[in-house]
Amino acid sequence: MCWSATADLVAGTGIAVIGVAAVAGTRRARDLPLAALPLLLGAHQIIESVVWRSDGGTGPATVAWAVVALPLLAVWVPLGVYCAARHRVRTRLLVPLAAGAVTAVFLGYALAARPVTAEVRGHTLGYVLDLPHPQWLIAGYLLATVGSLLLSGDRRLVLLGVLVAVGAAVCAALWRLEFISTWCAFAAVCSVVLFDWARRRPRAVAGGRAGAVSGG
């Protein structure tokens, strides 16, 4: 989330460009889901620029924003980490992947059964959705997203997990004050980290396993 429609549009476009570069530089097919994450984050920011220009409400852009932010990311991140991970660490990544799948089911059901509303609050947008047992859903979401990165066994992805955790805490604090939304800045930083990660990944070895993961 950014602090205005223009900021969201500019940030989203820039993040999407980073995503295109990350995908173009990917050397192994199994790294593509994670390398493409900045593309999804960029599209998410662009969608929110539409929500800003609509003054919030319950329109299609609001629903699309919530679908990406809630069930889709809850599955995309742990699945991307699982696909990219070395075989010896994949077993432990099944826990955040399962947590993401279960969380996504509940979040998807909530979005299908209940309306989601966006409200302009100063320089922030607030999204309101009546979730059952929100504390459990938040825990499952964080385990799926931040947890999978921290358990990845790759130094750059662990760094990304730390950045996401810190960024979420800072952005949540500023959002509660209705001062300014800064998530787009953290999304940009995270996208640069993912671009660097994708660029440094080893090439796939035909007929065999690739070499050790750079930085892992």
N, C-alpha and C positions, 0 to 999 in steps of 0.2 A: 504494500500500500504506500502511496505517496500523498503529498499534501495538497494536490490539485489535479485537475484533469490534464493540464499541460505537462506537469511533472511526471504523471503516470505514463503519458504517451511517449515522452522523450526517453524516460528510463526504460520503458518496455521495449522500445525500438532498439536502444543500445544493447540491452540484455539479449534480445533475440539475435542481433548481429554476432554477439559473442557465441551464442549457441550454434549459429551456422558455422562459425570458424571451428568450434569444438568438434562438431559432427564431421566436418570436412577433414579435420586432422586425425580422426579416430582410425586406428590401425587394425582393430579387431572387432568383429561383429558383436561380440558379447559385451563390449564397452559402450555400444551405441545408446542403450537406454539411459545410462547415467550421463553420457556426454550430451545427450539431447535435452537434459533437464533445463538448462538455461533458455532453450526455445520455449518450453512450457511456461517458465517463469516470466519470460518476456511477453508471451501472449496473455498471461494472467494480468500483467500490469496494463496492457492495452485494453483488455476487457474492462478493467476498473476505470479507465478514463471515460468509458461510455457511461458507467454508473454515475460518475461525478457529473457528467453533462446532463444526466437524467434527474439530477437532484435526489439520488437514492431511489427508494421505492422498491417494488417487488417485480420489476420487469425481467425480461429474458437475460439481460446482462448481469443482473444481480444473481440470478439462479446459476448462470454459467460460472460466475466468479466463485460461488460457493461450491459447486461441483468440483472445480479444479483444486480449490484450497483444502477441501475436506476429504471426500473419499478418494479422489484420484491421486493426490500426493501421498496419502497414507499407504497406497499400494506401490506407486511408481518408485519412490525412493528406496524402500527395502528391496524391491525386486531388482532395481538397477544395481544396487550394491551387491546383491547375491550373484547376479549374472557376471559381474566384473571380478568377483573375488576369486582368490586361489582356492583350489579344491580343499585344501587342508583346513580352511576356516569356514567353509560353507555350512557345516553342521550347526555351528553356533548362530549363524545368521538366519536359520530357520525360525528362531524364536521371534525376532522382530518382524520377519516376513509374515508369520502367522498372526501376530498382533495387528499388523497393518491390514491383513485381509479381513479379520473379524471386525476391526474398527470401521473399515470401509463399508462393510455390510450394514452396520448400524447407522452410520452417517448417511449412507445412500437411502436407507429406508426413511430416516428422519426428513431428508430433503424431498422425498416423494410424497410423504404424508403430511408435512407441515410447511407453511409458507416461510420464506426467508425474506427479511426486509433489510434494506440498507438505509442508514440515517446519517446525514451530514452533521458532524459534531465539531464545530470550529474548523481546524485544519486537518481533521481526520474523518474517515468513514467508519461507522459502526455497523456491524452485521448482526442481526437478531434472528436467532433460530432456537426454537424450544427443543432442547435435546434431553432425552432421558438419561439419567445417571451421568451428567457431564464430567464429573471427576474421573470416572473410569474411562470415558472416551478420550479425555485429554491425556491420561496416563498411557493408554494404548497408542495414541497418535505419536506421543513423544518417544515411546519405546520403538515404534516402527521407523520413525524418521531419524531422530538424533541417535537413538540406540544403534541402528544398523550402521551408521557412519562410524561411531565410536568403536564398534566391534569388527570393523572391516579388515583390520590388519594392515591397512595402507596408511602411511604417515600423512599424506595429503588429505585423504578422506577423513582421518581422525581430526586433523586441523579444521576441516570443513564442519565436522560435527560440533566442535567447540565453538566455532564462529556462529553457527546456527543457534546453538543454545544461548550464547551471550546476546546475540542479536534479538532473539525472541524475547528475552527478559527485558532488554533496554526498550525495545519497541512497545512492549506491553505496558511498561511504566509510563512512557510518554503518551501512549494512547489513552490510558486512564486519566491523565491530566488534561486530555483533549487539547494538547499543545500542538503537536505536529506528528505526522506519521513518517517514520524513517525506514520502514521495511524495504523500500525500493533501493535504498543505498546499500543495505546489507545483502539484498538479492544480487546487486551488481558485484559486490565483493565476492560473494559465494560463486557467482558465475565465472569470474576471473580465475578463482581457485580451480574450478572444474575444467576450464580451458587448459590451464597449466597441467592438470592431472592427465587429461586426454592426450595432450601433446607429448608427454613424457612416457606414456605407456609403451611397452615393447611391441614389436610386430608379431603377428601370429606366425608360427612355424609350420609350414606345410608338412602334413604327415606326422606331426608330433606335437608335443606341448611347447608352449612359449617359454622363454626364459623367465627368470625371477622378475617379479613386478618391481619396477623402478620406484624406490622410495617406500616399498612395502615392508 
